[in-house]
Structures are given as C-alpha cells and as structure tokens.
Amino acid sequence: AAQQFLAAIGVPALLIHALDDPIVPGMAYKSQRWADNPRLHPLLPAQGGHVGFHGADGRPWHLETISRFLAKMSAD
C-alpha cells in the first residue's frame, strides 16, 4: 500500500480517485488524514469507476483538472 509513503511526499501532488472504483476501494482514501501533509491535494469524486473520469460530454475531465492544478502550482 502506498499510504506509508504519503507523509514523505515533498512536492504538491494532486491525487484523483473515484470512490466507486471497483478495483481500488475508496475507503482507503476517505480514511486518510490528508491534513497531515498539506502538499497532498485529494480530489475524490463519488463516481468515476476505475480510470473512468469522463464528463457528460464524454471528454475526460481529469486532463483539464490536472492542467489547472499544474498551472496553479507553477504560479504560486
């Protein structure tokens, strides 16, 4: 499990995980103490399945989300 490494992450990191993922349970992400490492930015949508981040128009919304995150981090 990667949880043991989260506290050591030293750069801003966006973590995207759908809570209804049938392969990787969302409970692990819900129980994580995110405030312990302010560099971690969790985005935990209720739906998305396993790598299924598609908007109503069928386009993958995670690509734009990641782009905005990186732009914000580079501006700070």
Secondary structure, 3 states (H helix, E strand, C coil): CHHHHHHHCCCCEEEECCCCCCCCCCHHHHCCCHHHCCCEEEECCCCCCCCCCECCCCCEHHHHHHHHHHHHHHHC
